[in-house]
Amino acid sequence: METVQYLSPMGWKAIGIAITLIVLATLFRLSGVIRYIPNDRLGILEKLWSFRGSVDNGFIALYGEAGFQPDVVRGGLHFFMPFQYAMHRAHLVTIPQGQIGYVFARDGEPLPPTQTLASNIDADDFQDVRGFLTKGGQKGPQRKILREGTYAINLAQFIVLTAQSTYAVNLNASEQKLFADMSTLITERNGFAPVVIHDAEDLIGIVTIHDGPALPDGEIIAPTVANNPKDPNFHNNFQDPEKFLNAGGYRGRQLQVLADGSYFLNRIFATVELVEKTIIDVGTVGVVVSYTGRRSADISGQSYRHGELVETGARGVWSTPLLPGKYAFNTYAGNIIIVPTTNFVLKWTKEQFGEHRLDENLSEVSLITKDAFEPVLPLSVVVHIDYMKAPLVVQRFGDIKRLVEQTLDPMVSAYFKNIAQTKTLIELLQERSEIQRKSGDEMREKFGSYSLELQEVLIGTPRANNGQNSIEQILIQLRERQIAVEKVETYKLQEAAAIQERTLREKEALAEQQAKITTSALTIEISENEGKAQLARTRQQAETIQVTAKAEAEKVRLAGLGEADRIKAVALADAERIKATGLADAQKVRAIGLAEAEATEKKVAAFGGPDYQLNSQVLMRFAEAIENGRLPLVPQIQVGGGEKGATNGLVEMMLSMLVADRLGPQGAPAAVPAPIEQH
């Protein structure tokens, strides 16, 4: 038989006590009398019942009603009324360094239809739910963002979105989807990180505001507001939405841009588009066509009616261009037209175009010449635009390419078509230089009327259209004609070269005989110089003899006179005899002197001139020949008398005497000529 054992009364009591303790512990725990919160977390209280009833309006019970309480419970042990509160433990909200947190409020004032984000002018403390709600905080996404740090936020009232997680309690399926979509939108806008614009990237930020009043009619860009740090509403580049809106900012794309730096922007409030800076290279200027700004009067003058030229900052074409450099220009607020200020070339050719590509749609000019040829003419035009006149050009034509295609192309084409109609094809080819010069002079004035400076017109060689060879035939004929002309010129040059060669040969032969000619010339010159010297000596001797003879005659005369005077003084009686004797002596001396003087004078006359030197040399050679041959060629002595100037004169007599002296020993004795007395 089995033995049945029964618990003692003490056993049953112990079991009862244990069950009671377990039930009490369970009830104590379920009652929520004591709660422990770790220091890295917080507790969000949900009041289960209250003598004040439930919340009539809103989500948070501000006045002790049943529902989520505005205050949170921080770390430690906390005692509560049994079965009155439910505790929701939550993590502290942590925003990492360099990131942004977005806040969504479940309770608060509803947003008006014109407002996108909740205002935080007064209610800006998300850790004070009671203060947030009592100050008129609005429900929905908030304008204020959370920067780096840790926050003890009531996650029943506020949902915080970060790049890592979503901080919230009691999210149902619909709320989860709402905040997931919101987080996705912020992520697409890179909204959990600040806007960072690096200087090296040459970018600027174009800001679009999604909250605030709409732009007035006719405006496309919101004007800049409160950009001065001294302004009380300085919003520091849209980083303080409340001050931006309080300063009168509008929603929409903003004129103010973000330059280099980091900006913590609420991407639900403002989105940023990064665009490149406007870079104006050296050799160009930028003409600004502004789509926004104040209304300004046209400053281009009454005579220039091609749109509005306005001051800088006004709406229209700015009168002052932007010089080379980098500009943080909002390309949605205007357009910058780049105008070259260096000389640029417009080429009327299909295969080539300039660096600026302003002429990429130009082609050769089709011509019809006077003789019915149809060539095409390639040409180039060098143009310069004064940088201060660039706004006038843009104001009139819109841009430079439109100016080239709609104005310069028709004008230049028509000009050269008119020129071609007055020229034959050959004239067009041969007069290209003159046509080029004339076209430059005439078109310079036309270009000046468009505020352009024409520098040069360069004309290429006319050529035939595709499939035509008539121009080539003309060119062949011209080449053949030129070859014939060149041959004629070549023959002329060859003839001149032959004549020059003959002249050269003659000069070379003359040069070879030049030494002999020089020697002969020197010999002649030496002979002439010797004859002149001999003539000079002879003349000097004749003059000496003549002077001596006169002196002797005078001496004798004076002596005779003296002697006569002496004799006269000694013997007056013998005066007549002495006088007669003296007179006879004087006459004798005078006759001798006169004879000698006359002979000397004739000798001088005989020695005068180069003829005497030649005759003397001939006679000397002749005498030498007679001497060497020892032959008597003439009579021994033949002296003839005659009148002065006769053929047989003193020279013949001297020659006869010379020959007789030379031939004396071998011939007959020389006869002494009798003196001839002249009367």
WOMO-V531430 format. One record per residue. RES is the residue in three letters. SS is DSSP state (hx for helix, st for strand, lp for the rest). PHI is phi as a letter, one per 20 degrees, with the letter a starting at -180 (* if undefined). Layout:
BEGIN
res->(RES;RES)
ss->(SS;SS)
phi->(PHI;PHI)
END
This chain:
BEGIN
res->(MET;GLU;THR;VAL;GLN;TYR;LEU;SER;PRO;MET;GLY;TRP;LYS;ALA;ILE;GLY;ILE;ALA;ILE;THR;LEU;ILE;VAL;LEU;ALA;THR;LEU;PHE;ARG;LEU;SER;GLY;VAL;ILE;ARG;TYR;ILE;PRO;ASN;ASP;ARG;LEU;GLY;ILE;LEU;GLU;LYS;LEU;TRP;SER;PHE;ARG;GLY;SER;VAL;ASP;ASN;GLY;PHE;ILE;ALA;LEU;TYR;GLY;GLU;ALA;GLY;PHE;GLN;PRO;ASP;VAL;VAL;ARG;GLY;GLY;LEU;HIS;PHE;PHE;MET;PRO;PHE;GLN;TYR;ALA;MET;HIS;ARG;ALA;HIS;LEU;VAL;THR;ILE;PRO;GLN;GLY;GLN;ILE;GLY;TYR;VAL;PHE;ALA;ARG;ASP;GLY;GLU;PRO;LEU;PRO;PRO;THR;GLN;THR;LEU;ALA;SER;ASN;ILE;ASP;ALA;ASP;ASP;PHE;GLN;ASP;VAL;ARG;GLY;PHE;LEU;THR;LYS;GLY;GLY;GLN;LYS;GLY;PRO;GLN;ARG;LYS;ILE;LEU;ARG;GLU;GLY;THR;TYR;ALA;ILE;ASN;LEU;ALA;GLN;PHE;ILE;VAL;LEU;THR;ALA;GLN;SER;THR;TYR;ALA;VAL;ASN;LEU;ASN;ALA;SER;GLU;GLN;LYS;LEU;PHE;ALA;ASP;MET;SER;THR;LEU;ILE;THR;GLU;ARG;ASN;GLY;PHE;ALA;PRO;VAL;VAL;ILE;HIS;ASP;ALA;GLU;ASP;LEU;ILE;GLY;ILE;VAL;THR;ILE;HIS;ASP;GLY;PRO;ALA;LEU;PRO;ASP;GLY;GLU;ILE;ILE;ALA;PRO;THR;VAL;ALA;ASN;ASN;PRO;LYS;ASP;PRO;ASN;PHE;HIS;ASN;ASN;PHE;GLN;ASP;PRO;GLU;LYS;PHE;LEU;ASN;ALA;GLY;GLY;TYR;ARG;GLY;ARG;GLN;LEU;GLN;VAL;LEU;ALA;ASP;GLY;SER;TYR;PHE;LEU;ASN;ARG;ILE;PHE;ALA;THR;VAL;GLU;LEU;VAL;GLU;LYS;THR;ILE;ILE;ASP;VAL;GLY;THR;VAL;GLY;VAL;VAL;VAL;SER;TYR;THR;GLY;ARG;ARG;SER;ALA;ASP;ILE;SER;GLY;GLN;SER;TYR;ARG;HIS;GLY;GLU;LEU;VAL;GLU;THR;GLY;ALA;ARG;GLY;VAL;TRP;SER;THR;PRO;LEU;LEU;PRO;GLY;LYS;TYR;ALA;PHE;ASN;THR;TYR;ALA;GLY;ASN;ILE;ILE;ILE;VAL;PRO;THR;THR;ASN;PHE;VAL;LEU;LYS;TRP;THR;LYS;GLU;GLN;PHE;GLY;GLU;HIS;ARG;LEU;ASP;GLU;ASN;LEU;SER;GLU;VAL;SER;LEU;ILE;THR;LYS;ASP;ALA;PHE;GLU;PRO;VAL;LEU;PRO;LEU;SER;VAL;VAL;VAL;HIS;ILE;ASP;TYR;MET;LYS;ALA;PRO;LEU;VAL;VAL;GLN;ARG;PHE;GLY;ASP;ILE;LYS;ARG;LEU;VAL;GLU;GLN;THR;LEU;ASP;PRO;MET;VAL;SER;ALA;TYR;PHE;LYS;ASN;ILE;ALA;GLN;THR;LYS;THR;LEU;ILE;GLU;LEU;LEU;GLN;GLU;ARG;SER;GLU;ILE;GLN;ARG;LYS;SER;GLY;ASP;GLU;MET;ARG;GLU;LYS;PHE;GLY;SER;TYR;SER;LEU;GLU;LEU;GLN;GLU;VAL;LEU;ILE;GLY;THR;PRO;ARG;ALA;ASN;ASN;GLY;GLN;ASN;SER;ILE;GLU;GLN;ILE;LEU;ILE;GLN;LEU;ARG;GLU;ARG;GLN;ILE;ALA;VAL;GLU;LYS;VAL;GLU;THR;TYR;LYS;LEU;GLN;GLU;ALA;ALA;ALA;ILE;GLN;GLU;ARG;THR;LEU;ARG;GLU;LYS;GLU;ALA;LEU;ALA;GLU;GLN;GLN;ALA;LYS;ILE;THR;THR;SER;ALA;LEU;THR;ILE;GLU;ILE;SER;GLU;ASN;GLU;GLY;LYS;ALA;GLN;LEU;ALA;ARG;THR;ARG;GLN;GLN;ALA;GLU;THR;ILE;GLN;VAL;THR;ALA;LYS;ALA;GLU;ALA;GLU;LYS;VAL;ARG;LEU;ALA;GLY;LEU;GLY;GLU;ALA;ASP;ARG;ILE;LYS;ALA;VAL;ALA;LEU;ALA;ASP;ALA;GLU;ARG;ILE;LYS;ALA;THR;GLY;LEU;ALA;ASP;ALA;GLN;LYS;VAL;ARG;ALA;ILE;GLY;LEU;ALA;GLU;ALA;GLU;ALA;THR;GLU;LYS;LYS;VAL;ALA;ALA;PHE;GLY;GLY;PRO;ASP;TYR;GLN;LEU;ASN;SER;GLN;VAL;LEU;MET;ARG;PHE;ALA;GLU;ALA;ILE;GLU;ASN;GLY;ARG;LEU;PRO;LEU;VAL;PRO;GLN;ILE;GLN;VAL;GLY;GLY;GLY;GLU;LYS;GLY;ALA;THR;ASN;GLY;LEU;VAL;GLU;MET;MET;LEU;SER;MET;LEU;VAL;ALA;ASP;ARG;LEU;GLY;PRO;GLN;GLY;ALA;PRO;ALA;ALA;VAL;PRO;ALA;PRO;ILE;GLU;GLN;HIS)
ss->(lp;lp;lp;lp;lp;lp;lp;lp;hx;hx;hx;hx;hx;hx;hx;hx;hx;hx;hx;hx;hx;hx;hx;hx;hx;hx;hx;hx;hx;hx;hx;lp;lp;st;st;st;st;lp;lp;lp;st;st;st;st;st;st;st;lp;lp;lp;lp;lp;lp;st;lp;lp;lp;lp;lp;st;st;lp;lp;lp;lp;st;st;st;st;st;st;st;st;lp;lp;st;st;st;st;lp;lp;lp;lp;lp;st;st;st;st;st;st;st;lp;st;st;st;lp;lp;lp;st;lp;st;st;st;st;st;lp;lp;lp;st;lp;lp;lp;lp;lp;lp;lp;lp;st;lp;lp;lp;lp;lp;lp;lp;lp;lp;lp;hx;hx;hx;hx;hx;hx;lp;lp;lp;st;lp;st;st;st;st;st;st;st;lp;lp;st;st;st;lp;lp;lp;lp;lp;lp;st;st;st;st;lp;lp;lp;lp;st;st;lp;lp;lp;lp;lp;hx;hx;hx;hx;hx;hx;hx;hx;hx;hx;hx;hx;hx;hx;hx;hx;lp;lp;lp;lp;st;lp;st;st;st;lp;hx;hx;hx;lp;st;st;st;st;st;st;st;lp;lp;lp;st;lp;lp;lp;lp;lp;lp;lp;lp;st;lp;lp;lp;lp;lp;lp;lp;lp;lp;lp;lp;lp;lp;lp;lp;lp;lp;lp;hx;hx;hx;hx;hx;hx;lp;lp;lp;st;lp;st;st;st;st;st;st;st;lp;lp;st;st;st;lp;lp;lp;lp;lp;lp;st;st;st;st;st;st;st;lp;st;st;st;lp;lp;lp;st;st;st;st;st;st;st;lp;lp;lp;st;lp;lp;lp;lp;lp;lp;lp;lp;lp;lp;lp;lp;lp;lp;st;st;lp;lp;lp;st;lp;st;st;st;lp;lp;lp;st;lp;lp;st;st;st;lp;lp;lp;lp;lp;lp;st;st;st;st;st;st;st;lp;lp;lp;st;st;st;st;st;lp;lp;lp;lp;lp;lp;lp;lp;lp;lp;lp;lp;lp;lp;lp;lp;st;st;lp;lp;lp;lp;lp;lp;lp;lp;st;st;st;lp;st;st;st;st;st;st;lp;lp;lp;lp;lp;hx;hx;hx;hx;hx;hx;hx;hx;lp;lp;hx;hx;hx;hx;hx;hx;hx;hx;hx;hx;hx;hx;hx;hx;hx;hx;hx;hx;hx;hx;hx;lp;lp;lp;lp;hx;hx;hx;hx;hx;hx;lp;hx;hx;hx;hx;hx;hx;hx;hx;hx;hx;hx;hx;hx;hx;hx;hx;hx;lp;lp;lp;lp;st;st;st;st;st;st;st;lp;lp;lp;st;st;lp;lp;lp;lp;lp;hx;hx;hx;hx;hx;hx;hx;hx;hx;hx;hx;hx;hx;hx;hx;hx;hx;hx;hx;hx;hx;hx;hx;hx;hx;hx;hx;hx;hx;hx;hx;hx;hx;hx;hx;hx;hx;hx;hx;hx;hx;hx;hx;lp;hx;hx;hx;hx;hx;hx;hx;hx;hx;hx;hx;hx;hx;hx;hx;hx;hx;hx;hx;hx;hx;hx;hx;hx;hx;hx;hx;hx;hx;hx;hx;hx;hx;hx;hx;hx;hx;hx;hx;hx;hx;hx;hx;hx;hx;hx;hx;hx;hx;hx;hx;hx;hx;hx;hx;hx;hx;lp;lp;lp;lp;hx;hx;hx;hx;hx;hx;hx;hx;hx;hx;hx;hx;hx;hx;hx;hx;hx;hx;hx;hx;hx;hx;hx;hx;hx;hx;hx;hx;hx;hx;hx;hx;hx;lp;lp;hx;hx;hx;hx;hx;hx;hx;hx;hx;hx;hx;hx;hx;hx;hx;hx;hx;hx;hx;hx;lp;lp;lp;lp;lp;lp;lp;lp;lp;lp;lp;lp;lp;lp;lp;lp;lp;lp;lp;lp;hx;hx;hx;hx;hx;hx;hx;hx;hx;hx;hx;hx;hx;hx;lp;lp;lp;lp;lp;lp;lp;lp;lp;lp;lp;lp;lp;lp;lp;lp)
phi->(*;e;d;e;d;d;f;e;g;f;f;f;f;f;f;f;f;f;f;f;f;f;f;f;f;f;f;f;f;f;f;m;f;c;c;d;c;f;f;e;c;b;d;d;e;c;f;e;b;b;f;e;n;e;f;e;b;n;d;d;e;e;c;n;f;f;p;f;e;f;e;d;d;e;f;p;e;c;d;c;f;g;l;d;c;d;d;d;f;b;f;f;f;c;d;f;f;m;c;c;d;d;d;c;e;e;c;q;f;f;f;f;f;e;d;e;c;f;f;c;f;d;e;c;d;f;e;d;f;f;f;g;f;f;e;n;g;d;f;o;f;e;f;f;d;d;e;g;q;d;c;e;d;f;e;f;e;d;d;d;d;c;f;e;b;d;e;a;c;l;e;e;f;f;f;g;f;g;f;f;f;f;f;f;f;f;f;f;e;l;e;e;c;f;e;d;d;e;f;f;e;l;d;c;d;e;e;c;e;d;b;o;f;f;f;f;f;n;d;d;c;f;f;f;c;l;e;e;g;e;f;f;d;g;e;l;l;m;e;c;g;f;f;f;f;f;f;n;f;d;f;o;f;e;f;f;d;e;e;f;q;d;c;e;d;f;f;f;e;b;d;c;d;e;c;f;f;e;d;d;f;f;n;c;c;d;e;e;d;e;e;b;o;f;f;c;f;f;d;e;o;f;e;d;d;c;n;d;d;c;f;f;n;e;e;p;e;f;f;d;f;e;f;g;q;d;c;e;e;f;f;e;e;a;c;d;e;f;d;f;d;e;f;c;d;d;d;e;b;f;e;c;b;f;f;e;l;f;d;f;d;e;b;g;e;e;d;c;e;f;e;m;e;c;e;d;d;e;b;c;c;e;c;c;d;f;f;f;e;g;f;f;f;f;g;e;d;n;b;f;f;f;g;f;f;e;c;f;f;f;f;f;f;f;f;f;f;f;f;f;f;d;c;f;f;f;f;f;f;e;d;g;f;f;f;f;f;f;f;f;f;f;e;f;f;f;f;f;f;d;m;d;d;e;e;b;d;d;d;e;e;g;c;e;f;g;n;d;c;f;f;f;f;f;f;f;f;f;f;f;f;f;f;f;f;f;f;g;f;f;f;f;f;f;f;f;f;f;f;f;f;f;g;f;f;f;f;f;f;f;f;f;e;f;f;f;f;f;f;f;f;f;f;f;f;f;f;f;f;f;f;f;f;f;f;f;f;f;f;f;f;f;f;f;f;f;f;f;f;f;f;f;f;f;f;f;g;f;f;f;f;f;f;f;f;f;f;f;f;f;c;f;f;e;f;f;f;f;f;f;f;f;f;f;f;f;f;f;f;f;f;f;f;f;f;f;f;f;f;f;f;f;f;f;f;f;e;f;n;f;f;f;f;f;f;f;f;f;f;f;f;f;f;f;f;f;f;f;e;l;d;e;e;c;g;g;b;b;d;d;e;a;f;f;n;f;f;e;d;f;f;f;f;f;f;f;f;f;f;f;f;f;e;g;f;e;d;f;g;f;e;e;f;f;f;d;e;d;d)
END
